[in-house]
Amino acid sequence: MYSNIPDIRDTDLEEELAQLTTAFRHMPAGMAMLDRELRYVRVNEALAGMNGLAPEAHDGLSVFDVVPDISGQMEAAFRQVLETGKPLVGVEVSGFSPGQDQERHYSENVTPLRDRDGCINWLLVSVMDVTDRVKAERNLRVALAEMSAFAAEREAILGQLAEGVVVADRDGRIAFMNEAAIRIHGTDKMGVGPDHYADRYGLMAEDGSRVGPLELPLGRAVLNLETVTEARWKVRRPDGSEALAIGSARPVHAPDGTHLGSVLTLRDDTERHQTERALAESERRLNAVLNNTRMAIFVMDHRQHCAFMNAAAEKLTGYSLEEVQGRPLHDVIHHTYPDGRHFPIEECAIDRAFPEDMQVSGEEVFIHRDGTFYPVSFTASPIYDDTTRTVGTVIEVRDVREEREAKERLEIVIAELNHRVKNSLATAQAIVWQGLKDASVPPKVRQGIESRLGALARSHDILTQEAWTGADLRDVVEGALAPFVRELDGRRASVSGEDLRLQPRAALMLGMAFHELATNAVKYGALKDDGGRVEVGWSRTSGVLMVNWTECGGPTVYPRTRRGFGSQVLERAVAHELDAVAELCFEATGVTWTCRIPNTWAALSG
């Protein structure tokens, strides 16, 4: 194997050469001598093992013949050393050696060897198999990347939490704060120890007093290794704003029990605290209103069981809230008809509000605790939650006993008043009739007085029918026209306008006015013959009720030279009594009367 080794040393160095040869052969690193054509000159046992060939089998072979994959990567390095004469250290290559099915990794050093003349004729190559190291480094990089990704993922998750997270190391120094914690404290200071938690982060007791580290949850977890839950404290941020915090802290230990640090979780409780205070204040005010109102209020839950009744309801029913709460209200105060028959809940109008999801109102009869019956008016309305789902009913109840008694008394008084008014009118008509029996009284005068008294009586009749609460304008007009026009079919007379309710005084005055107009139309105007007609209409605009009487198709009208009683009623009496503006015109085509009355005398019917 060594017959072709060049003579590179003097004969007096043969012994030293033999020692070097032995060392070369048994070195743990792979060693090879290559000539300038990159053929093997000498190979030690370690490299022979790497290449899968006996040392002598390498004689005369090129590196490209033995390890072509690796040599292709090293060729440039070999040529560089041959050209420059400068060694290369730590050239790393990888590939497959003969007889191996797994990729191996190598670190190679290339050193030039010179002959006596200083020419570079050989290369000394040392090869170290670093496959295990490369794999270990690769695994370490993967592990570090995974750890970094895990840490980044954990930090991202913690950063997105609505709840604040603060982590302290084993010495209690702040090592991490997520975004929520930074927002709560108004700062992201790190490295702060427990003795400075309060002053660096503006921490204090709920009442604003100073606190020490052992009065803060994280301080107790750090210094005493305590677990603290649902603690509350105040935070004053650098900008001067304050927050009420609530949170828990606990120490963190490794599986072997080693103390690693502590963690604090917290949330800003300011809004909830303010909401609770506002709600409590709202409830206080609501209870004050409910308990001081004279209206009885009941609140029913989704089962139609009584959940609340105010003081007025307790007074009305004779029961306390404790006695009724959790029971169906119907079974307590509404279970029997006044005649003693059982009142099924299915027939109860009050209980329809919840199942039918609608507001219901009306009158019913309740039973007092002492067994007496009493009439009430009620309004039952559904209660909705934020999703518009019906969750209960609120019932407003009013005792109407006094109202009914007052109404009955009023009806008696009005009936007596109507009786006396009719008697007074009858007496007046009798007196007038007696006075008109004298033959010297013209029939025209007698008829005028009698018709006007009749008109006044008809207006009183209309008001009497409505208990003197007012009258419909249409009824007033039609009542005044009735004695003169059989049918208001539009041929002889038409009436148009929205349904309006007149006050009593306005009803009387307009009734008299329409009587005068109708009387005049029969004697001189549109109703004198069959060809004429009367149009009566009204409308409301800009705070004024506009009433119009228009005649057409009758005989030619001439201006009047004398103003009689009728004209006085139409132009002065109505204007004076109703604060109105009235205008009576005698146009050739027919009489017109326009009256502008303040809207306060009329309102929409219904």
ZASEDO-588752 format. One line per field, with one value per residue (C-alpha): x, y, z. Coordinates in Angstrom, 2 decimals. Layout:
<sites>
X <- c(X	...)
Y <- c(Y	...)
Z <- c(Z	...)
</sites>
This chain:
<sites>
X <- c(0.00	2.81	5.18	4.26	4.59	6.94	10.17	9.41	12.08	15.82	16.85	17.90	14.26	12.97	12.37	10.37	8.49	7.61	6.17	4.20	2.91	1.73	0.04	-1.53	-2.91	-4.53	-5.83	-9.57	-10.28	-10.36	-7.11	-6.09	-3.26	-4.28	-2.06	-2.71	-5.09	-7.03	-6.11	-5.64	-1.98	-2.51	-5.70	-5.96	-8.27	-10.81	-11.43	-11.42	-14.23	-16.16	-15.77	-16.55	-13.31	-10.08	-7.18	-5.26	-8.37	-8.10	-4.68	-4.80	-8.50	-9.81	-11.94	-14.65	-14.53	-14.94	-17.22	-18.56	-21.42	-19.12	-16.18	-18.32	-18.94	-15.23	-13.67	-13.71	-12.07	-9.35	-8.58	-8.49	-5.86	-3.74	-3.80	-3.42	-1.43	-3.68	-5.36	-9.13	-10.68	-14.16	-15.58	-18.88	-20.36	-23.04	-23.87	-23.96	-20.85	-20.49	-22.72	-24.73	-28.42	-28.51	-27.07	-24.02	-22.50	-18.75	-16.40	-13.19	-9.85	-7.61	-3.86	-1.29	1.91	5.09	8.10	11.76	11.38	8.36	5.90	2.46	2.14	-0.19	-3.17	-3.64	-7.34	-8.82	-12.44	-14.71	-18.15	-20.38	-23.69	-24.74	-23.81	-25.65	-28.73	-28.52	-28.17	-31.06	-33.23	-32.23	-33.17	-36.50	-37.09	-36.14	-38.39	-41.25	-40.62	-40.49	-43.68	-45.36	-44.23	-45.42	-48.74	-49.15	-48.32	-50.73	-53.49	-52.84	-52.68	-56.17	-57.77	-60.26	-58.98	-55.66	-52.70	-49.59	-46.68	-43.97	-40.74	-39.59	-38.22	-41.57	-40.40	-42.95	-41.94	-45.04	-48.26	-50.81	-52.62	-55.64	-53.42	-51.56	-54.87	-56.06	-52.82	-52.12	-48.45	-46.30	-43.44	-41.45	-39.01	-40.91	-40.53	-43.27	-42.13	-42.91	-46.12	-48.29	-46.30	-45.24	-48.69	-50.85	-52.48	-54.58	-57.47	-61.04	-61.48	-58.32	-56.06	-52.45	-51.59	-48.49	-47.38	-49.11	-52.40	-52.27	-53.11	-49.93	-47.79	-49.31	-48.79	-45.14	-44.13	-46.34	-46.99	-50.72	-53.59	-55.89	-59.29	-61.73	-59.74	-60.71	-58.52	-58.31	-55.86	-54.93	-53.40	-50.64	-53.21	-55.18	-58.12	-59.10	-60.32	-61.75	-59.97	-61.01	-58.77	-57.02	-53.36	-51.53	-47.96	-46.74	-44.64	-42.76	-43.70	-40.88	-42.29	-39.81	-41.29	-41.21	-43.09	-46.63	-49.49	-52.24	-55.46	-57.61	-60.39	-61.59	-64.72	-65.38	-68.23	-69.95	-69.56	-70.99	-73.80	-74.63	-74.67	-76.83	-79.12	-79.38	-80.17	-82.68	-84.31	-84.43	-86.13	-88.47	-89.45	-89.97	-92.26	-94.11	-94.59	-95.77	-98.09	-101.80	-102.03	-101.85	-99.04	-98.60	-95.71	-96.21	-93.43	-93.47	-95.63	-98.13	-97.23	-97.03	-93.45	-94.11	-96.89	-96.51	-97.91	-101.01	-101.69	-101.37	-103.83	-106.22	-106.31	-105.76	-102.89	-99.16	-96.54	-95.30	-98.78	-99.23	-95.68	-95.20	-98.95	-101.24	-102.87	-106.13	-106.39	-106.04	-108.22	-110.12	-111.43	-115.17	-117.95	-120.00	-122.90	-120.73	-119.91	-116.35	-114.36	-112.08	-108.73	-109.41	-112.17	-110.00	-109.16	-106.21	-104.42	-104.66	-101.85	-99.09	-100.21	-101.58	-98.62	-100.82	-101.91	-105.33	-107.45	-110.95	-112.90	-113.24	-114.44	-111.85	-112.35	-110.87	-109.29	-112.35	-114.55	-116.12	-116.28	-115.14	-114.90	-111.52	-110.20	-107.00	-104.34	-102.22	-99.09	-96.48	-92.90	-90.12	-86.45	-83.59	-84.50	-88.17	-89.24	-92.24	-91.11	-93.97	-96.79	-97.20	-100.74	-101.96	-105.15	-107.31	-110.22	-113.19	-115.75	-115.65	-115.72	-118.79	-120.53	-119.60	-120.82	-124.12	-124.50	-123.64	-126.20	-128.84	-127.85	-127.84	-131.20	-132.59	-131.00	-132.47	-135.85	-135.67	-134.41	-137.26	-139.70	-138.20	-138.46	-142.02	-142.89	-141.28	-143.15	-146.43	-145.83	-144.96	-147.96	-150.27	-148.78	-149.12	-152.84	-153.57	-154.86	-152.73	-149.56	-148.67	-148.44	-144.96	-143.74	-145.51	-143.92	-140.45	-140.52	-141.91	-139.37	-136.46	-137.62	-137.91	-134.38	-133.07	-134.97	-133.50	-129.96	-130.66	-131.93	-128.69	-126.63	-128.90	-128.30	-124.55	-124.87	-123.85	-120.30	-120.62	-122.13	-121.02	-120.98	-122.71	-125.58	-125.98	-126.17	-128.54	-130.74	-131.08	-131.94	-134.29	-137.49	-136.91	-135.26	-136.51	-133.37	-129.82	-129.15	-127.29	-130.23	-131.63	-128.89	-125.44	-123.24	-119.46	-116.52	-114.51	-116.13	-115.69	-116.86	-118.14	-118.13	-121.63	-121.60	-120.39	-123.09	-125.85	-124.62	-124.05	-127.41	-129.11	-127.08	-127.95	-131.65	-131.62	-129.90	-132.31	-135.33	-134.10	-133.40	-136.96	-138.53	-136.34	-133.45	-132.44	-135.04	-137.96	-138.56	-137.47	-134.56	-132.24	-129.90	-127.78	-124.19	-122.77	-119.09	-116.23	-112.49	-109.70	-106.52	-103.91	-105.76	-109.09	-112.35	-113.79	-117.60	-119.31	-123.02	-123.57	-126.88	-127.27	-129.96	-132.60	-134.23	-132.11	-130.98	-131.06	-129.11	-131.11	-131.69	-132.76	-130.86	-133.21	-132.80	-131.40	-128.66	-127.80	-127.38	-125.28	-122.99	-122.72	-123.95	-121.86	-118.78	-119.17	-119.86	-117.21	-114.57	-115.18	-115.18	-118.50	-119.45	-122.94	-123.12	-126.20	-124.79	-127.17	-126.60	-127.34	-126.65	-123.24	-122.19	-118.60	-117.53	-113.94	-113.97	-110.90	-110.04	-110.35	-114.13	-113.83	-111.85	-111.72	-114.39	-113.42)
Y <- c(0.00	2.40	1.50	4.67	7.07	9.84	10.43	13.67	13.49	12.66	9.13	10.29	11.08	7.60	6.78	9.96	9.29	5.83	7.34	9.87	7.13	5.12	8.16	8.98	5.48	5.39	8.96	9.04	11.60	10.53	11.45	11.35	12.55	13.57	14.41	17.33	15.19	14.53	10.88	9.10	8.72	7.62	6.94	6.10	3.54	6.05	7.52	4.05	3.16	6.27	5.46	1.74	0.65	-0.87	1.60	-0.17	-0.20	3.57	3.39	5.27	6.09	9.62	11.09	11.39	7.61	6.88	9.63	11.49	13.22	14.71	15.35	17.42	19.75	19.83	20.21	24.00	23.95	21.55	23.72	26.86	25.43	24.13	27.56	29.78	27.57	28.66	26.01	25.86	24.91	23.66	23.16	21.41	19.03	16.36	13.38	9.63	7.47	4.11	1.42	3.91	4.74	7.73	11.15	11.98	15.34	16.05	18.87	18.90	20.72	21.01	21.70	22.07	19.88	21.07	19.23	20.25	22.90	24.45	23.30	22.17	18.61	17.15	17.99	16.72	16.31	15.64	14.56	14.59	12.93	15.60	14.00	13.66	17.24	18.58	16.58	17.80	21.40	20.95	19.47	22.31	24.89	23.19	23.05	26.70	27.67	25.70	27.28	30.72	30.04	28.72	31.75	34.07	32.23	32.35	36.04	36.67	34.78	36.60	39.87	39.34	38.43	40.95	40.12	41.60	39.29	40.32	37.89	38.36	36.32	34.44	37.68	39.40	41.68	42.34	40.36	40.51	42.50	41.89	44.68	44.59	44.95	47.84	49.59	49.15	50.51	53.09	52.01	49.08	49.46	46.24	45.05	46.68	44.83	44.25	47.13	49.57	48.06	50.72	53.84	52.76	51.58	53.97	51.22	52.00	50.69	51.10	54.14	55.73	55.09	53.96	50.25	48.14	45.12	42.66	44.48	43.80	40.38	40.05	41.16	38.44	35.82	36.89	37.39	34.90	32.43	32.91	32.35	35.40	35.48	38.27	41.06	44.67	47.76	51.10	52.15	55.77	55.99	58.44	60.61	61.02	58.79	56.04	52.47	49.98	46.64	43.19	40.15	37.07	36.16	32.89	31.59	29.35	26.24	23.78	20.06	19.51	22.24	24.94	28.42	30.00	33.23	34.54	35.53	38.11	38.14	41.25	43.13	46.71	46.65	50.39	50.25	47.34	49.04	52.28	50.35	48.57	51.88	53.46	50.43	50.55	54.26	53.62	50.86	53.16	55.87	53.39	51.92	55.43	56.21	52.90	53.05	56.65	56.51	56.05	53.68	50.00	48.26	44.47	42.75	39.17	36.80	34.44	31.97	34.74	34.55	37.78	39.01	42.51	44.73	48.26	49.82	51.06	47.51	46.17	48.81	48.09	44.31	44.00	41.54	42.05	41.24	38.31	36.77	37.09	36.69	33.52	32.93	33.59	36.97	35.70	33.01	35.58	38.56	37.65	34.12	34.66	36.56	38.94	36.46	33.76	31.77	30.56	32.87	30.70	32.27	31.47	34.10	36.73	39.64	40.68	37.39	37.69	40.27	37.67	34.77	37.06	39.48	42.57	45.40	44.87	47.38	47.49	47.15	44.17	43.38	42.33	40.63	42.27	40.22	40.87	39.26	42.43	43.09	46.36	47.65	48.52	49.73	48.06	48.11	44.97	45.29	42.69	43.06	42.32	41.43	42.66	40.10	41.27	38.01	38.36	37.65	38.95	41.43	44.76	45.51	48.98	48.93	51.80	51.64	53.24	53.02	56.76	57.55	55.38	56.95	60.44	59.56	58.32	61.55	63.60	61.74	62.50	66.19	66.42	64.67	67.16	70.05	68.82	68.50	72.05	73.45	71.78	73.12	76.59	76.49	75.16	77.95	80.55	79.15	79.25	82.85	83.87	82.00	83.78	87.10	86.32	85.51	89.18	89.66	92.74	90.64	89.88	86.15	86.74	87.84	84.93	82.40	83.92	83.78	80.25	78.92	80.46	78.96	75.62	75.95	76.66	73.63	71.37	72.51	71.77	68.32	67.54	68.63	66.72	63.52	64.06	64.90	68.49	67.40	68.85	67.94	66.85	69.72	67.53	66.80	70.53	71.36	68.51	69.36	72.96	71.91	69.07	71.20	72.62	69.87	66.30	64.57	65.86	63.95	66.71	67.73	70.44	70.48	68.94	68.79	68.13	68.29	66.15	64.86	67.57	67.82	71.26	72.60	73.26	77.05	76.67	74.07	76.41	79.47	77.63	75.87	79.28	80.62	77.70	78.05	81.72	80.88	78.03	80.18	82.95	80.44	79.09	82.56	84.38	82.20	78.87	76.78	79.01	76.96	73.59	74.84	76.02	74.22	74.88	73.76	73.67	72.80	73.31	72.76	73.46	75.31	77.31	77.17	78.28	76.42	77.81	77.30	78.15	78.44	78.87	79.13	78.71	78.13	80.16	83.45	86.53	88.01	91.74	93.49	94.09	97.63	96.57	94.32	92.19	89.80	87.06	89.32	90.29	86.62	85.80	88.81	89.89	87.29	84.42	86.65	87.89	84.57	82.55	85.25	84.62	86.63	86.30	87.74	87.65	88.52	88.91	88.02	88.03	84.28	83.46	84.25	83.25	83.19	82.63	82.22	81.87	80.28	79.56	75.85	75.80	75.47	72.24	69.03	65.86	63.37	59.97)
Z <- c(0.00	0.81	-2.07	-3.96	-1.02	-2.11	-0.31	1.52	4.22	4.54	5.47	8.95	9.58	8.74	12.36	12.88	9.68	10.88	14.07	12.09	9.80	12.78	14.28	10.91	10.59	14.05	14.39	15.36	12.66	9.05	7.31	3.65	1.43	-2.08	-5.02	-7.29	-9.39	-6.18	-6.13	-2.85	-1.83	1.73	3.81	7.50	9.02	10.29	6.83	5.28	7.66	6.69	3.00	3.41	1.72	3.02	3.16	0.36	-1.83	-2.16	-3.96	-7.22	-6.95	-7.32	-4.60	-7.25	-7.67	-3.97	-2.61	-5.65	-3.74	-1.12	-3.41	-5.73	-2.79	-1.80	-5.24	-5.14	-1.71	-2.91	-5.97	-3.83	-1.46	-4.38	-5.97	-2.93	-0.60	2.27	4.40	4.86	8.19	9.01	5.55	6.14	3.58	3.56	1.41	1.12	1.58	-0.20	1.30	3.46	3.02	5.34	4.70	6.79	7.70	7.76	8.77	6.72	7.06	3.98	4.41	1.55	1.61	-0.16	-1.51	-0.96	-3.62	-1.89	-4.50	-3.41	-4.59	-2.00	0.19	3.72	4.40	7.86	8.06	11.15	11.06	12.67	11.80	15.45	16.19	13.13	14.03	17.61	16.44	14.01	16.73	19.01	16.39	15.83	19.56	19.96	17.05	18.57	21.95	20.36	18.43	21.55	23.53	20.75	20.53	24.31	24.36	21.46	23.27	26.52	24.63	23.22	26.53	27.83	31.30	32.34	33.07	35.04	35.55	38.19	38.34	41.42	42.90	42.40	39.61	36.89	33.79	31.62	31.21	28.47	26.63	28.96	32.03	30.40	29.66	33.24	34.74	32.02	31.91	30.77	33.27	33.75	36.39	39.27	42.59	45.19	47.42	44.61	43.16	44.81	43.88	40.37	39.28	41.37	43.46	46.53	48.60	47.35	49.59	48.15	51.15	50.82	50.78	51.35	49.28	51.62	51.09	47.36	45.88	43.78	46.72	48.92	46.19	45.74	49.36	51.21	48.37	49.06	46.66	46.73	45.01	44.11	45.72	44.94	44.74	42.99	40.24	39.57	36.10	35.12	33.29	36.54	35.60	38.03	37.67	40.11	39.65	40.79	40.46	41.81	42.29	42.93	43.01	40.15	40.82	38.58	38.73	41.23	43.50	42.56	42.85	39.40	40.02	40.46	38.20	38.69	36.64	36.87	35.13	35.09	37.24	37.03	34.53	36.24	39.61	38.23	36.55	39.80	41.67	38.97	39.01	42.78	42.61	39.84	41.87	44.89	42.86	41.19	44.54	45.87	42.92	43.07	46.82	46.79	43.81	44.47	41.50	42.49	40.58	40.23	38.40	37.24	36.12	33.12	35.08	35.81	39.48	41.46	41.77	43.11	44.39	45.68	48.83	47.00	45.80	49.34	50.56	47.70	48.16	51.91	51.26	51.82	49.18	51.27	51.21	47.46	46.12	44.07	43.69	40.70	41.39	39.90	42.56	45.34	44.38	41.21	41.53	42.08	40.32	42.50	42.25	43.85	40.70	40.13	37.83	35.62	34.78	31.11	31.17	32.85	30.53	32.69	32.10	28.31	28.13	28.60	26.35	23.65	23.88	23.83	26.10	27.61	29.52	30.93	34.15	36.48	39.99	42.62	45.97	49.04	51.77	53.91	51.23	49.82	46.08	44.55	40.94	39.42	36.09	34.87	32.19	31.73	29.55	28.53	29.80	27.29	27.75	25.54	22.86	22.81	24.42	26.72	30.29	32.40	32.85	34.63	35.80	36.76	38.83	40.05	42.49	40.71	43.49	44.17	40.45	39.92	42.90	41.65	38.15	39.57	41.57	38.48	36.40	39.04	39.08	35.26	35.07	37.58	35.65	32.38	34.02	35.35	32.02	30.17	32.74	32.40	28.60	28.84	31.27	28.99	25.99	27.97	29.04	25.49	24.12	26.52	25.53	21.84	22.02	21.60	18.07	17.69	17.61	14.01	13.14	11.78	15.21	16.91	14.55	14.96	18.74	18.83	16.31	18.21	21.46	19.65	18.30	21.80	23.10	20.39	21.24	24.88	23.92	22.10	25.11	27.45	25.50	25.98	29.70	28.94	28.10	24.60	21.25	17.79	15.29	12.69	15.12	15.80	12.08	11.26	14.26	13.08	9.49	10.45	10.75	7.26	5.21	5.36	4.02	3.93	0.71	-1.06	-3.26	-0.97	1.68	2.25	5.32	5.13	7.51	9.90	13.09	15.71	19.29	20.42	23.94	25.36	24.84	21.26	20.59	21.85	19.93	16.63	17.02	17.29	14.33	12.03	13.01	12.00	8.69	7.94	8.81	6.54	3.73	3.94	3.89	1.41	0.21	-1.28	0.56	-0.52	-3.69	-5.03	-7.10	-4.34	-1.99	1.10	1.67	5.19	5.72	8.15	8.46	10.93	9.93	11.87	15.18	13.71	13.03	9.79	9.44	6.12	5.17	1.43	-0.46	-4.21	-6.83	-5.02	-5.91	-6.42	-3.13	-2.47	0.28	3.46	4.57	8.09	10.47	12.54	15.46	13.20	11.90	15.45	16.41	13.31	13.39	17.02	19.49	18.08	17.77	21.34	23.01	21.15	20.55	16.85	13.62	11.77	8.39	6.83	3.12	0.88	-2.52	-5.49	-5.99	-2.37	1.28	2.72	6.36	7.41	11.03	12.25	15.72	17.91	17.93	21.70	21.27	19.25	19.22	17.12	18.12	19.54)
</sites>
